[in-house]
Each structure stands twice: as structure tokens, then as C-alpha cells.
Amino acid sequence: MSRLDPSPPLLVRNPRRVRLPLVAAALLIAAAVGLPCGVIAAGDPLAQAAALEQQAAALDRQGRSGEVEPLLKRAVAILQKDFGPDDPRLAQSLDTLADFYESRGRYSEAEPVYKRVVALRQKAPGRDRLDLGASLDSLAALYKREGRYGEAERLFREALEIVETAPAPPGGTVATILNNLALIYQDEGRYGEAEPLYQRALAVAEKTPQASPLVPTILNNLAGVYKEQHRYGEAEPLYARALERREKDGAAPLDLAASLNNLASIYDAEGRYREAEPLYRRALELRQKALGGEHPEIAQSLNNLAGIYWQDGQYDKAEPLLQRALAIREKTLPPDHPEIAAALNNLAALYWKEDRRDRALALSRQAVEAVAAHAAVEAGQRSNTAIAEYRKSRVFFANYIGIAYGAAAGRPERQAALAADTFRAVQWAEASETAQAVAGMTARFAAGNDALADAVRRRQDL
């Protein structure tokens, strides 16, 4: 089965992006106006907004997320009423609202708010540009989650340039942007460029006390680079170190879930399924409790747990998990997102195993079409990204050609149509410089090897 997740970037097998907590944002606003933390004057609009954000943070920690959004919107409305819609003083509260949307997987709502924050900070007179760099980083991270890698890389580079040219930039900001740019290179398979950026981010975070909470996430991502190159002996101790630290520090549930997921992915890749399953289960429980029923990270956990059942031949247990993972991704991600292609491919592989050939062929075709559509968009922005996406998705092409080959073998009347379809798949593969790899995988499939059982994973992102 092809799995897009070991992920994630925990973005994911994907680690999560670290953002300023709601309560920290409120306290920063209070500090900016010269007020003691915890004592906020009722007559000041900035203070009123900060108080609402503190209240929202408390509700969020209690799991009462339905009550958070109205408070954050009210904070923005107060500032907008007093200062107007174009005042840079709205930026922090808008950024907090956008973070809330992004953390809930509501990417289409987060994007315009992040863009508004960037616009406000770009025109702020006489301001330190560090806040603009942080805003560009947030928008870039959102693009990455949506699979818009070309746009994300451009903004991460711009953010890093702004931060590195600032006098005495905060170590946490530098480490976060270095990490996030490395994630893009990792997604593109440019491991030689990603690894030194992660190592640099880790060094900065380890020597900066305020940035120490970033260390486990960077460890996770660096381990992901090693894992994707099958350097499991180097990846496992980093994943274990990150998990140990998060357990000890009482990390946020989603961060802990990311570490559990990532360590499990190593055990899974090495065939240590009994060690992997309880970690995957615990990660799923934490994510469902924190995020509710529909979020891309929940889909990741469902996919990974289904993979354990798959390996054990328990297809009846794997199928509903894969179906739910696909439904979540289709609802929360753009239709051409690589994770949707992976979910379609996984279900197709399962149906093939169960000899449900027509259904397998239909879903496999959808996976290939999604990959082609996504790469076509990326090609218009950045050809290297498009090529990298094709390379990472070559198993989808091979699986489709293999399924079509098997379906045609017993259905002579469909051979001409299936031959035309597979020819198009080969053309797409040639465009991506993966024709040789696809041809080899297809040959192994035709010879009787189960190419559909190959696991392609993706790390979690920051």
C-alpha cells in the first residue's frame, strides 16, 4: 500500500508548524502598550482585544473550540472600529484568528486573513520588519499544507532574507523559518539541501532558551530526512529523543501525537508492526480529541493505522479507515492535493487485493489524474517543484499501469481503451523524468511482484 504519510511536515509523519500561542499573543499586545501582563485596562481597544484573546486561549486549552472563534472575531472588530480596517495595529489579532483557522484545517478561511496581515505589515511605517518576516512564514506554511510548494518556497526565502538582515533577530524566528524552508526542500526530494538547514535550525534552537520548544519538532523533521533516504538507524534515535522530551515536558497533545506517529513510522517501515500499532492508536486518539472528526492530521493517523491492518491481512479493518481518510482529505484539501492522490491510491490497492478490479482501476485512475493536475499547476509556477512531485508520485503511475494490465488480461474487449489510458500515464511519467522508474516497477508488477504493497511515506510538517 502506498502511504503518503510518515510523514507532514506532524506538515505530515508530518511535524507541526510552531505558532505563537494565543495567550502569548495577548501578552505581547499588552506589553506593547506598556501594561502589566494580566492587568489590562478596560478602556483601551488594544487591551480589550488582548483580554478577549486571553479568554479564547483559556477556552481553547479546555477543548471548547466552538467558543474561541467568536471571541477572536470580536477582538478584531473592536480594533477595526477604533482604528479603521487598514491600521497595522489590527495585524496581531488578525494573525491570531488566521492561526486558529489554520490549526483547524480551515485553510480557505485562513488564507485571506494571513494575506491581509502581510499587507498591513508591509505598509507599516518605521516598523521592525521582523513581524513581516513572521507573517510571510505563516502564509508560506499554509501554502505548503495546501501543496502549493512553489509559492511556499518563494515566501519562505523572502521571510528568511528579512529575518537574517535584521539586527539581532530572535533565535526562535530564525530557527522556525530555516526549518520551514528545509521542509520544502524535503518535499522536493532535495535532501542534500534540507539536511544542513535542519542542522542549522537545530543548533540555533538548542542555544536559544526561548526557542527550546522548537527542538523536538526540528529533531522530528531531521529524522524525516534520514527516514526518507532509508537511513533508519539515524532516524530512530532522533524520533525517540523528540518523543521523550515531549513526554517529559508535557507537550501539547498535537505535538505529542506527531512524535508518536513519527516513531511508529520507523517501526512500521522496519516491519516492527506490533511496536508501531499502539503508537499509531495513541496518536489517533490524541488527534481526534483535540481536532474533532475531520482534519488532515486525523486522516494521516487513520491511513497509518490502516497500513498495520493491511500488513496483517485484516482488510476488513483497513477498508473503513482508508475510506474515512479519503473522505476527510476530500473535504479539507484542494481536489488535486497529493494527499488525496495517496488516499485514492491506497484504497485502489486494497480493492485490488480483494479482487475488486473495476473499483480499483477507477480509483487508481483518479489518483493519477490528481497527480497530473497538481503537477500541471506547479509547473506553471516552478518546474523543479513539478518534477519533484512527479518523482515522489511515481508509485501511483506504476500502480495504475499494473492494475490496468491486470484488468485487461481477463477482459479482451477493454484492452484497447486501457492501452490508451496507460499510454497517457506513461506520457505523464516521461514528462516527469520518471519513465525508467515507472517502467521498472511495472515490469516487476507484471512479473508477479506486488508493487501495490510498496509504502511511500511523508513526514509531518512544522
Secondary structure as UniProt FT lines:
FT   HELIX           22..32
FT   TURN            33..34
FT   TURN            37..38
FT   TURN            42..43
FT   HELIX           45..61
FT   TURN            62..63
FT   HELIX           65..67
FT   HELIX           68..83
FT   TURN            85..86
FT   HELIX           88..90
FT   HELIX           91..103
FT   TURN            104..105
FT   HELIX           107..122
FT   TURN            125..126
FT   HELIX           130..145
FT   TURN            146..147
FT   HELIX           149..164
FT   HELIX           171..187
FT   TURN            188..189
FT   HELIX           191..206
FT   HELIX           209..214
FT   HELIX           215..228
FT   TURN            229..230
FT   HELIX           232..249
FT   HELIX           253..269
FT   TURN            270..271
FT   HELIX           273..291
FT   HELIX           296..311
FT   TURN            312..313
FT   HELIX           315..332
FT   TURN            335..336
FT   HELIX           338..353
FT   TURN            354..355
FT   HELIX           357..379
FT   TURN            380..381
FT   HELIX           383..392
FT   HELIX           394..409
FT   HELIX           412..414
FT   HELIX           415..431
FT   TURN            432..433
FT   HELIX           435..446
FT   TURN            447..448
FT   HELIX           451..453
//
